[in-house]
Amino acid sequence: MKNLIKKFSEITIDDIPMVGGKNASLGEMFNELSSEGVQVPDGFATTAEAFWTFLKENKLQEKLKDLLKQLDRDNYENLEEIGQQARSLIKKGNFPKDFSEAIKEAYHTLGNSKDIQVAVRSSATAEDLPQASFAGQHDTFLNVTGEESLLQAVKNCFASLYTDRAIKYREDQGFAHDEIALSVGVQKMVRSDKGSSGVGFTIEPESGFPDVIHLSGVWGLGENIVQGTINPDEFFIFKPTLELGKNAILQKKLGRKEKTMVYAESNGHSSTVNIETEASKQDQFVLSDKEVLTLGKWAMAIENHYNKAMDIEWAKDGINGELFITQARPETVHRKGEEKVQYEYKLKERSEILVSGNAIGSKIAVGRARILESPRDAHKLQQGDILVTETTSPDWDPILKRTSGVITDRGGRTSHAAIVARELGVPAVVGTYFATQNIKDGETITVSCIEGKTGFVYKGKLEYEQEELDFSQISLPETEAKLILSDPEKAFQLSFYPNNGIGLLRMEFIITHMVKVHPLSLIRFDELKDREAKKLIEELTVSYPDKEEYFVDQLAQGIATMAAAFYPKEVIVRMSDFKTNEYANLIGGAQFEPKEENPMLGFRGASRYYHDLYKEGFGLECRAIKKVRDEMGLTNVKVMIPFCRTVEEGKKVVGIMQENGLKQKENGLEIYAMVEIPSNVLLLEEFAEVFDGFSIGSNDLTQLTLGIDRDSQLMGALFDENDKAAMQMISMAIQKARKAGKKIGLCGQAPSDFPKFASFLVKEGIDSISFNPDALLQGIKNINKAEAEQQEPEKINNN
């Protein structure tokens, strides 16, 4: 009996040859991580020896070997037939009596002599190893009750060693079929059908960013995530501040969760059924913040124990409310060191968008769309085609290797289609809802996953560029090279670029794309006259009892994501710098904004923050910053005030910020100011008594020095940052800041476009230069060249 059954309490990770990767991992966590609070349901596993004994006593080894010799290894046209025959052979076999008795005894011991509900999972001896990463090759049976049902489930698991997908997978991996055994794990059942369940990665799954834990979850059984049936809730947790005991949830995304998978009881084991999720639960997250943080801590403990990024499964028991880890395997898509080499794709044109959804990967693919209803249609898919289907499951694995891209109607970032697309290195757009309706079978399409977390499918063949970026060959200059960013969706990917942080984080993009609503239309919602705007706000804030909190939370999530991506490097967040006409375009905004003839020189920047017309809105911005810094622990965030016309205005704004909980110097808070008005340059010594540092906005400073509207087509030719007057203003600002002992940087395109401009800034002693991502590498090159040129005369003089 000892060689046929092993209790989890007797299993360690060294027992992979005996019980497979899945069961060895469960035993390891059960024994080693319970002291850290990680809960793994107790259980036992059948051994590889038990499997070999079963085959031997039923004389199946030679029969299976002969059967697999007949497999068509060129086109796999008889794969389905061979698989069916192999499974039938196993199912007709009989368990040795001592093996059956051992299973029954272990089952009754597990349940304290009661017929308890258990989960029965397959664990092949080559499954879940780094070199054998595809999940879901073999079968799992949930909510099994009673001896006979358990024995039948174990036999069905044995048979699943020969599912079509498992046979094809072993062929692809070069594993000999007769050298792989199957262990079966039997665990106490977690009643997630009455609670929730999901998956998690201890690495950001798209970019491979290592300091983020990504969790996703649904109501009921987790198969809905794997199958991609619905879009789940998503949670992003930041490891460094989680370790500090902070509220480290960077982002929470409410999924639709239209379906809940539950059990349909029958004869001791359960089939499953998908039921409609009640509306109130669709609008509710499947985990509380406290539970998200608990799972985050467990995920970190698992990662630290194995010393590698992990892919985990979790479940919440709806009866007792407890959380459990039900599986953990190494994450195998992202390899350490790969972040040094990036591939940058650029679309050179656009066309009609057929559908959009969750972007998986960061590539572009062009090919012929092939709409398939099931794996049975595999013969229609040619090498390089783009698969379009409702959803995928492990049964699709044998044909997915032919695709150059994947598009599905259903599914989130952790669905089967998403996971396999990452492993294959092809772009995928999942959860589009309408791909099989809007895309025509056989038409040429372009799949773009380079535009953030939203992927687009364009009509026709679009031209694009691909460039390999080897960051290992780039050295950062002494003058800090920073990024100008606005889109949180691109932050993790861009963090791998050589940089010294973010010199300008534009808040406006986050407000426009994540918040979407004018802050005053939330504060004064009852006064809002626009009925359509009211309806939209109700929909957006459905999970927020306090509408003001919606603005604070969404803005904080956007800022925190970017601050985490570049942590602990400084991230300078510019407070909102919309013009009145731009604010008016936000939902509900028109009612609260004055109409101006020249918004560029009107009610913008600092003047808004203390004015009665916007002061309350600025208060919400301050609350978001405070949340990011104080609650979430991202103290690398600094704040910058735009368009501050007078010193007195600067003092007022600093005072208003303090009233809203942002006290200068408290918790290391620094407040910077933009230098974009001639008054900022002329009185910089006085501004330096108010602010901790400066950033030159070269575009605004040039247009106001030369008196040119930079958006004017007529006057555009005269707008030039290299103009002597503009350069003199910049020089004066740098010298005055240095004299005052304050840091000063510059944000703009000129240092990358014009090497001489970069050389000028370096000679003047600028502390940092910030670039748009597409100009960063050229900007660094220009700075390095300028610094080298400056050092040459010094060497000559020293000699």
ZAMARGU-4260 file (C-alpha; in steps of 0.2 Angstrom, whole numbers, plus 5000, padded with zeros to 4 digits):
<rodrens>
0) 5000/5000/5000 | 5014/5012/5004 | 5020/5012/4986 | 5003/5014/4979 | 4997/5029/4989
5) 5006/5044/4996 | 4997/5056/5008 | 5001/5075/5005 | 5009/5075/5022 | 5022/5063/5015
10) 5025/5071/4998 | 5038/5084/4994 | 5044/5093/4977 | 5057/5079/4976 | 5043/5066/4972
15) 5040/5072/4955 | 5045/5055/4947 | 5033/5047/4959 | 5017/5058/4959 | 5020/5071/4945
20) 5023/5089/4946 | 5005/5094/4951 | 5004/5083/4966 | 5022/5085/4971 | 5019/5104/4971
25) 5003/5102/4982 | 5012/5091/4994 | 5027/5103/4995 | 5016/5118/4999 | 5005/5108/5011
30) 5020/5104/5021 | 5031/5119/5019 | 5020/5134/5017 | 5006/5131/5030 | 5017/5140/5043
35) 5015/5156/5032 | 4997/5155/5032 | 4995/5147/5014 | 4980/5135/5014 | 4981/5120/5003
40) 4967/5107/5004 | 4973/5090/5012 | 4973/5075/5001 | 4983/5060/4994 | 4990/5054/4978
45) 4991/5038/4968 | 5009/5034/4963 | 5017/5031/4946 | 5021/5013/4953 | 5002/5011/4955
50) 4999/5016/4937 | 5013/5004/4930 | 5005/4990/4941 | 4988/4993/4933 | 4995/4992/4915
55) 5005/4977/4919 | 4991/4967/4927 | 4979/4971/4913 | 4993/4967/4900 | 4990/4985/4892
60) 5008/4990/4890 | 5011/4981/4873 | 4994/4984/4867 | 4996/5003/4869 | 5013/5003/4862
65) 5007/4993/4846 | 4992/5005/4845 | 5003/5021/4845 | 5014/5014/4832 | 4999/5016/4820
70) 4998/5034/4823 | 5000/5045/4808 | 5014/5056/4813 | 5014/5067/4797 | 4996/5074/4797
75) 4989/5066/4813 | 4973/5061/4803 | 4970/5046/4814 | 4974/5054/4831 | 4956/5055/4836
80) 4953/5036/4832 | 4970/5031/4841 | 4966/5041/4856 | 4948/5034/4858 | 4955/5016/4857
85) 4969/5019/4870 | 4957/5027/4882 | 4945/5012/4879 | 4958/5000/4883 | 4962/5008/4900
90) 4944/5010/4905 | 4940/4992/4902 | 4955/4987/4914 | 4952/4982/4932 | 4961/4989/4947
95) 4972/4977/4957 | 4962/4973/4973 | 4976/4980/4985 | 4976/4997/4975 | 4957/4999/4976
100) 4957/4995/4994 | 4972/5008/4997 | 4961/5021/4988 | 4946/5017/4999 | 4956/5018/5015
105) 4965/5034/5011 | 4948/5042/5006 | 4940/5037/5022 | 4955/5043/5032 | 4954/5059/5023
110) 4935/5061/5028 | 4936/5054/5045 | 4926/5039/5040 | 4913/5050/5031 | 4909/5050/5012
115) 4916/5068/5009 | 4917/5077/4992 | 4934/5077/4984 | 4942/5084/4968 | 4951/5071/4958
120) 4965/5078/4947 | 4978/5070/4935 | 4996/5073/4937 | 5007/5066/4924 | 5026/5063/4928
125) 5031/5075/4915 | 5017/5088/4917 | 5020/5105/4925 | 5039/5104/4922 | 5048/5119/4915
130) 5051/5110/4899 | 5033/5103/4898 | 5023/5118/4902 | 5006/5116/4894 | 4992/5115/4907
135) 4976/5105/4905 | 4982/5090/4895 | 4974/5078/4907 | 4957/5077/4915 | 4950/5083/4932
140) 4934/5077/4941 | 4926/5088/4954 | 4914/5086/4968 | 4916/5067/4968 | 4907/5058/4982
145) 4908/5039/4988 | 4920/5025/4985 | 4914/5019/4969 | 4913/5036/4961 | 4930/5039/4967
150) 4937/5023/4959 | 4929/5027/4943 | 4936/5045/4943 | 4953/5038/4946 | 4952/5026/4931
155) 4945/5040/4920 | 4961/5051/4925 | 4972/5036/4920 | 4963/5035/4903 | 4965/5054/4901
160) 4984/5051/4898 | 4978/5047/4881 | 4967/5061/4876 | 4970/5067/4859 | 4978/5083/4865
165) 4990/5074/4877 | 4996/5062/4864 | 4999/5076/4852 | 5008/5086/4865 | 5020/5072/4870
170) 5024/5070/4851 | 5028/5088/4850 | 5039/5088/4866 | 5048/5072/4861 | 5042/5062/4876
175) 5041/5044/4874 | 5022/5038/4877 | 5027/5023/4887 | 5039/5032/4899 | 5025/5044/4905
180) 5015/5038/4920 | 5000/5046/4928 | 4997/5050/4946 | 4980/5055/4953 | 4978/5068/4966
185) 4963/5067/4978 | 4959/5082/4988 | 4946/5088/4999 | 4934/5098/4989 | 4933/5117/4990
190) 4915/5123/4987 | 4920/5137/4975 | 4904/5133/4965 | 4896/5142/4980 | 4910/5155/4981
195) 4923/5160/4968 | 4939/5154/4960 | 4953/5160/4948 | 4971/5160/4943 | 4986/5171/4947
200) 5003/5174/4940 | 5017/5181/4951 | 5023/5191/4936 | 5014/5203/4925 | 5008/5190/4911
205) 5010/5202/4896 | 5026/5211/4899 | 5035/5199/4911 | 5037/5213/4923 | 5042/5204/4939
210) 5036/5215/4953 | 5017/5213/4950 | 5005/5199/4955 | 4991/5197/4943 | 4975/5188/4949
215) 4959/5185/4940 | 4943/5178/4946 | 4925/5173/4943 | 4910/5167/4953 | 4908/5148/4954
220) 4920/5136/4946 | 4936/5142/4938 | 4933/5132/4922 | 4925/5148/4915 | 4942/5157/4916
225) 4951/5142/4908 | 4938/5140/4894 | 4937/5159/4892 | 4918/5158/4893 | 4917/5175/4902
230) 4928/5190/4906 | 4934/5189/4924 | 4938/5202/4937 | 4956/5207/4937 | 4968/5213/4951
235) 4986/5219/4950 | 4996/5219/4966 | 5013/5227/4969 | 5025/5216/4978 | 5037/5229/4986
240) 5023/5239/4994 | 5014/5223/4999 | 5029/5218/5009 | 5029/5235/5018 | 5011/5231/5023
245) 5003/5244/5012 | 4987/5243/5002 | 4996/5237/4987 | 4982/5234/4975 | 4987/5244/4959
250) 4972/5240/4949 | 4955/5232/4950 | 4945/5229/4934 | 4927/5223/4936 | 4923/5209/4923
255) 4906/5205/4916 | 4905/5188/4924 | 4888/5184/4915 | 4889/5166/4919 | 4892/5156/4935
260) 4898/5138/4934 | 4890/5127/4947 | 4887/5108/4950 | 4873/5098/4943 | 4872/5083/4955
265) 4871/5065/4949 | 4876/5048/4955 | 4890/5053/4967 | 4900/5064/4955 | 4895/5081/4947
270) 4893/5087/4930 | 4893/5106/4928 | 4881/5119/4922 | 4883/5137/4918 | 4869/5148/4925
275) 4866/5167/4923 | 4875/5177/4936 | 4862/5188/4945 | 4865/5207/4941 | 4870/5212/4958
280) 4884/5199/4958 | 4890/5205/4941 | 4893/5222/4948 | 4902/5215/4963 | 4920/5210/4964
285) 4923/5192/4968 | 4936/5196/4981 | 4937/5209/4994 | 4952/5220/4995 | 4958/5210/5011
290) 4956/5194/5001 | 4966/5201/4986 | 4980/5206/4998 | 4979/5189/5007 | 4981/5179/4990
295) 4995/5192/4985 | 5005/5187/5001 | 5002/5169/4998 | 5007/5170/4979 | 5023/5179/4985
300) 5027/5166/4998 | 5025/5152/4985 | 5036/5162/4973 | 5049/5164/4986 | 5049/5146/4991
305) 5051/5140/4973 | 5063/5155/4969 | 5054/5157/4952 | 5039/5165/4945 | 5023/5154/4947
310) 5006/5151/4939 | 4994/5147/4953 | 4975/5143/4955 | 4965/5148/4970 | 4947/5145/4976
315) 4936/5152/4989 | 4924/5141/4998 | 4907/5148/4998 | 4901/5138/5013 | 4915/5143/5026
320) 4922/5158/5016 | 4940/5152/5017 | 4953/5154/5003 | 4964/5140/4997 | 4978/5137/4984
325) 4973/5122/4973 | 4988/5122/4961 | 5005/5130/4958 | 5017/5127/4943 | 5031/5137/4936
330) 5027/5151/4924 | 5036/5147/4909 | 5033/5161/4896 | 5045/5174/4902 | 5063/5170/4904
335) 5075/5180/4915 | 5086/5191/4905 | 5073/5193/4890 | 5069/5210/4896 | 5086/5216/4889
340) 5080/5213/4871 | 5063/5220/4865 | 5055/5220/4849 | 5046/5236/4844 | 5032/5236/4832
345) 5025/5251/4823 | 5009/5251/4812 | 5012/5263/4797 | 4994/5264/4793 | 4976/5261/4799
350) 4960/5254/4792 | 4943/5249/4798 | 4942/5241/4815 | 4933/5225/4814 | 4933/5221/4833
355) 4943/5224/4848 | 4947/5215/4865 | 4960/5210/4877 | 4978/5212/4869 | 4989/5197/4872
360) 5007/5199/4869 | 5014/5214/4860 | 5016/5210/4842 | 5007/5212/4825 | 5001/5198/4814
365) 4994/5198/4796 | 4986/5183/4789 | 4970/5175/4782 | 4956/5174/4795 | 4949/5156/4797
370) 4933/5154/4807 | 4932/5137/4816 | 4918/5131/4827 | 4928/5117/4835 | 4944/5107/4833
375) 4935/5095/4821 | 4937/5109/4808 | 4956/5108/4810 | 4959/5103/4792 | 4953/5121/4786
380) 4967/5129/4795 | 4983/5131/4786 | 5000/5136/4792 | 5001/5155/4796 | 4982/5157/4796
385) 4974/5168/4810 | 4962/5157/4820 | 4945/5165/4824 | 4933/5156/4836 | 4921/5158/4850
390) 4933/5151/4863 | 4947/5138/4865 | 4951/5124/4877 | 4965/5111/4878 | 4957/5101/4864
395) 4963/5115/4852 | 4981/5113/4857 | 4986/5101/4843 | 4981/5114/4829 | 4986/5130/4838
400) 5004/5129/4833 | 4999/5132/4815 | 4992/5149/4818 | 5000/5166/4817 | 4987/5174/4828
405) 4972/5170/4839 | 4955/5179/4840 | 4941/5174/4852 | 4923/5180/4856 | 4925/5176/4874
410) 4939/5176/4887 | 4951/5186/4898 | 4969/5188/4900 | 4970/5171/4909 | 4959/5161/4897
415) 4966/5145/4888 | 4968/5155/4872 | 4978/5169/4880 | 4990/5157/4889 | 4993/5146/4874
420) 4996/5162/4863 | 5009/5168/4875 | 5018/5152/4875 | 5018/5151/4856 | 5023/5169/4855
425) 5009/5174/4844 | 4997/5189/4846 | 4980/5186/4852 | 4964/5197/4854 | 4952/5188/4866
430) 4935/5193/4873 | 4930/5203/4857 | 4912/5197/4859 | 4909/5199/4840 | 4924/5192/4831
435) 4915/5177/4823 | 4901/5189/4817 | 4911/5204/4811 | 4926/5195/4803 | 4923/5185/4787
440) 4930/5168/4784 | 4945/5169/4772 | 4948/5188/4773 | 4965/5196/4776 | 4966/5204/4793
445) 4979/5213/4804 | 4980/5209/4822 | 4988/5223/4832 | 4993/5220/4851 | 5005/5235/4852
450) 4992/5248/4857 | 4991/5245/4876 | 4980/5232/4884 | 4967/5234/4871 | 4970/5224/4855
455) 4963/5228/4838 | 4959/5218/4823 | 4960/5229/4807 | 4953/5225/4790 | 4965/5220/4776
460) 4984/5219/4776 | 4992/5234/4785 | 5010/5239/4783 | 5021/5239/4799 | 5039/5240/4805
465) 5048/5228/4817 | 5064/5233/4826 | 5075/5224/4838 | 5080/5234/4853 | 5095/5227/4862
470) 5096/5237/4879 | 5111/5228/4885 | 5122/5239/4873 | 5115/5255/4879 | 5123/5265/4894
475) 5114/5279/4903 | 5122/5296/4903 | 5126/5306/4918 | 5112/5318/4914 | 5096/5309/4918
480) 5086/5302/4904 | 5068/5301/4908 | 5051/5297/4900 | 5036/5307/4896 | 5021/5295/4898
485) 5003/5296/4899 | 4996/5278/4896 | 4996/5266/4911 | 4993/5251/4899 | 5011/5253/4892
490) 5020/5257/4908 | 5026/5239/4912 | 5033/5236/4895 | 5041/5253/4894 | 5049/5251/4911
495) 5062/5239/4903 | 5069/5253/4892 | 5084/5261/4899 | 5078/5276/4909 | 5080/5286/4926
500) 5061/5287/4929 | 5047/5297/4923 | 5050/5316/4921 | 5032/5320/4916 | 5017/5309/4919
505) 5002/5317/4910 | 4987/5315/4921 | 4975/5320/4907 | 4976/5304/4898 | 4971/5294/4914
510) 4956/5306/4917 | 4950/5305/4899 | 4952/5286/4897 | 4950/5278/4914 | 4939/5291/4923
515) 4930/5299/4909 | 4920/5310/4920 | 4922/5328/4925 | 4925/5328/4944 | 4912/5341/4947
520) 4898/5331/4939 | 4902/5318/4952 | 4903/5330/4967 | 4887/5339/4961 | 4879/5324/4953
525) 4861/5329/4959 | 4863/5346/4951 | 4868/5338/4934 | 4855/5343/4920 | 4862/5332/4906
530) 4851/5316/4908 | 4862/5306/4896 | 4877/5311/4906 | 4869/5306/4922 | 4865/5289/4915
535) 4883/5286/4909 | 4889/5291/4926 | 4877/5279/4935 | 4884/5265/4924 | 4902/5269/4927
540) 4900/5271/4946 | 4889/5256/4948 | 4901/5248/4961 | 4905/5264/4970 | 4892/5270/4983
545) 4901/5286/4984 | 4903/5294/4967 | 4918/5305/4972 | 4927/5289/4977 | 4925/5283/4959
550) 4936/5298/4953 | 4949/5296/4966 | 4950/5277/4964 | 4951/5277/4945 | 4964/5291/4945
555) 4974/5283/4959 | 4975/5266/4950 | 4981/5274/4934 | 4995/5284/4943 | 4999/5269/4954
560) 5002/5257/4940 | 5014/5269/4932 | 5023/5273/4948 | 5025/5254/4952 | 5032/5251/4934
565) 5046/5263/4938 | 5048/5260/4956 | 5059/5266/4966 | 5064/5279/4952 | 5055/5295/4953
570) 5039/5298/4944 | 5034/5316/4942 | 5015/5318/4941 | 5009/5334/4933 | 4992/5339/4940
575) 4978/5341/4927 | 4982/5353/4913 | 4966/5352/4903 | 4960/5368/4895 | 4942/5373/4898
580) 4936/5367/4881 | 4945/5350/4885 | 4937/5349/4902 | 4920/5352/4894 | 4922/5337/4884
585) 4922/5325/4899 | 4906/5317/4904 | 4895/5331/4912 | 4909/5344/4910 | 4900/5356/4899
590) 4889/5362/4913 | 4904/5367/4924 | 4916/5375/4912 | 4916/5393/4906 | 4918/5396/4887
595) 4934/5406/4883 | 4940/5414/4867 | 4958/5408/4870 | 4958/5393/4882 | 4977/5391/4879
600) 4980/5407/4889 | 4964/5406/4899 | 4958/5396/4914 | 4971/5382/4915 | 4984/5375/4927
605) 4987/5383/4944 | 4974/5396/4942 | 4960/5383/4943 | 4966/5374/4958 | 4962/5387/4971
610) 4947/5395/4961 | 4929/5392/4967 | 4925/5385/4949 | 4936/5370/4951 | 4944/5370/4969
615) 4933/5354/4974 | 4939/5345/4958 | 4957/5348/4962 | 4953/5341/4980 | 4949/5325/4972
620) 4965/5325/4962 | 4974/5328/4978 | 4965/5314/4987 | 4971/5302/4972 | 4989/5307/4975
625) 4988/5305/4993 | 4980/5287/4991 | 4995/5283/4979 | 5008/5289/4991 | 5002/5286/5008
630) 4990/5271/5007 | 4998/5262/4993 | 5016/5266/4998 | 5022/5273/4981 | 5032/5287/4989
635) 5042/5289/4973 | 5028/5300/4966 | 5032/5318/4966 | 5019/5331/4961 | 5021/5345/4948
640) 5010/5361/4945 | 5008/5367/4928 | 5006/5385/4921 | 5009/5394/4938 | 5009/5412/4933
645) 5014/5421/4949 | 5024/5417/4965 | 5008/5421/4975 | 4998/5409/4964 | 5011/5395/4968
650) 5009/5398/4987 | 4990/5397/4986 | 4991/5380/4977 | 5003/5373/4990 | 4991/5379/5003
655) 4976/5371/4995 | 4986/5355/4993 | 4990/5355/5012 | 4972/5357/5016 | 4968/5341/5005
660) 4981/5331/5015 | 4997/5334/5003 | 5009/5343/5015 | 5025/5347/5007 | 5040/5337/5014
665) 5028/5326/5024 | 5032/5307/5019 | 5045/5315/5008 | 5033/5324/4997 | 5041/5336/4984
670) 5031/5348/4974 | 5038/5354/4957 | 5033/5368/4945 | 5033/5368/4926 | 5044/5382/4919
675) 5033/5387/4904 | 5029/5406/4906 | 5043/5419/4905 | 5038/5425/4922 | 5043/5408/4929
680) 5061/5411/4922 | 5062/5430/4927 | 5057/5426/4945 | 5064/5408/4947 | 5073/5413/4963
685) 5057/5417/4971 | 5048/5402/4964 | 5062/5392/4971 | 5057/5397/4988 | 5040/5389/4985
690) 5044/5374/4975 | 5056/5359/4977 | 5061/5358/4959 | 5057/5363/4941 | 5054/5356/4924
695) 5055/5366/4908 | 5040/5364/4896 | 5050/5369/4881 | 5034/5370/4869 | 5024/5382/4880
700) 5040/5392/4885 | 5044/5394/4866 | 5027/5399/4861 | 5025/5412/4875 | 5043/5419/4872
705) 5040/5421/4854 | 5021/5425/4855 | 5016/5411/4843 | 5002/5400/4845 | 5011/5383/4842
710) 4994/5375/4835 | 4993/5389/4822 | 4996/5382/4804 | 4999/5400/4798 | 5013/5403/4811
715) 5019/5386/4813 | 5035/5389/4803 | 5041/5402/4815 | 5039/5391/4830 | 5057/5385/4834
720) 5064/5379/4851 | 5081/5383/4844 | 5077/5401/4842 | 5090/5412/4852 | 5077/5420/4863
725) 5069/5403/4868 | 5087/5396/4871 | 5091/5411/4881 | 5076/5408/4892 | 5080/5390/4895
730) 5098/5394/4899 | 5093/5407/4912 | 5081/5395/4920 | 5094/5382/4922 | 5107/5394/4929
735) 5095/5401/4941 | 5089/5384/4947 | 5107/5378/4950 | 5111/5394/4959 | 5095/5391/4970
740) 5101/5373/4973 | 5085/5366/4965 | 5084/5352/4952 | 5078/5356/4935 | 5074/5346/4920
745) 5067/5348/4902 | 5052/5339/4894 | 5052/5340/4875 | 5055/5333/4858 | 5070/5345/4853
750) 5084/5336/4862 | 5081/5320/4852 | 5077/5329/4836 | 5092/5340/4837 | 5109/5334/4844
755) 5115/5352/4845 | 5100/5356/4857 | 5105/5341/4868 | 5123/5347/4868 | 5117/5365/4873
760) 5107/5358/4888 | 5121/5347/4894 | 5133/5362/4893 | 5121/5372/4903 | 5121/5359/4917
765) 5103/5352/4915 | 5099/5339/4928 | 5087/5328/4917 | 5079/5327/4900 | 5063/5318/4897
770) 5058/5310/4881 | 5043/5302/4873 | 5046/5283/4872 | 5049/5283/4853 | 5062/5297/4855
775) 5071/5290/4871 | 5084/5280/4863 | 5090/5293/4851 | 5089/5306/4865 | 5101/5295/4876
780) 5112/5294/4861 | 5112/5313/4859 | 5116/5316/4877 | 5130/5303/4878 | 5138/5311/4863
785) 5136/5328/4870 | 5144/5323/4887 | 5158/5314/4877 | 5161/5331/4868 | 5161/5341/4884
790) 5174/5329/4892 | 5186/5330/4878 | 5191/5348/4881 | 5192/5345/4899 | 5205/5330/4896
795) 5215/5342/4885 | 5216/5356/4898 | 5220/5343/4912 | 5235/5337/4901
</rodrens>
